[in-house]
Amino acid sequence: MKAPDFDWFLGWLGQRLRSTSEEHVQAAVGALQNLLVVDEYRTKFFETPDGVSCLVEILRNRQPNFQLQYQIIFNLWLLSFNKTAAQSLNKCVRAGDAAASLDTPC
């Protein structure tokens, strides 16, 4: 996918992650599952402002159903295969606050 198209798509996904509609959030998280198997896309998503913190905020504040919890955790796990993302996630876990140490929350 070309960079401008992918950037637009990540922005669209970010809007869906911040949506109050559970269906929109579910669709965005599902799309991320397919994207994050590619390391180039992991890097791009990780570098997106508030990308990871949106996922963490959904887990913390929205009380998602079990399926959505699984998919979000799966996406975080996929991100851990990227060295830069894994190091940053590890620092956050050691600090005890994953969302605070990452990007601005949703």
N, C-alpha and C positions, 0 to 999 in steps of 0.2 A: 504494500500500500504506500502511496506517495506521502511524503511528510505533511504537506498542508491538509490532505484528506484525513490522515490519521490524527493530526492535531485537532481538527474539527470534530472527529468522532470521539476523541477523548473528552473534549468539552461537552459534547452531547451526553456521554456516559456520566460525566460529573453532575450534569443537571438532573439526570435520572436518579443518581445516588442521593441527591439532596431533596428529591421529591417526597411529598407526603403520601403519595400513592404507593402502596405495597407492591402493586403489579409493576410499576415503573422501576422500583428498586430491584425487584426480583429479575426483571429483564436485563438491567444493567449488570448486576452481579453475575448472571448467567453468561452474558457476553464476555465479561472479564475472564471467566473460566476458560473460554476458548482462546482468548488473546494471550493470556499470560503463560501459555505453554511455549511461546516464542521469546527467547531472551531479549531480543531487540525491543519487543513490546513491553516486557517487564521493566526494562530500563526507562523507557519513555513514560510508562504509567507511574513509576516510582518518582520520576522527576517532575511529574505534574503537581502543581500546587494543590494541596489538600486532598490528593488522591487516596493515600493510605489512611490518613486520619478520618476521612469520610467513612471508610469501612469500619474502623474502630469505633467511631461515634455511633454508627448503626447498631453495633453489638452492645454498646454501653447504654444507649439512651432510648432506643426504640422498641425494645423487647421483641425482636424478630422471632418468627416461628423456627422450629428446629431445622427445617430444610434450608432456610436462609442463613441461619447460624453456620451450618455446615459449609455452605458455599462460600461465605465470607472467610471462614477460617481456611478453607481450601485455597482461596485466592492469596491469602497471606502466606500460606505454605509455598505456593508456586513462586511468590516473590522471593522467598528465602533461597531459591536456586540462583539468584543474581547476587554476586559477591558484594557489591556496594549496598544493595538493599538489605542483605542478610546482616552485614556489619552494623548498619543503622538500626535495624530491628532489634538486634542483640543488645545494643547500647540502651535502647528504650526499655527493654525487658529488665535489664540489670538496674536501670534507674527506677523501675517499678511503676512507670507511667508511660505506656505506649503512645497514647495520643498527645500528651503534652510535649514529648520530645520530638514528635514528627511535625508535620505541617499544621497550619491553622485548621481547627476543627470546622466541620460543615456548619 
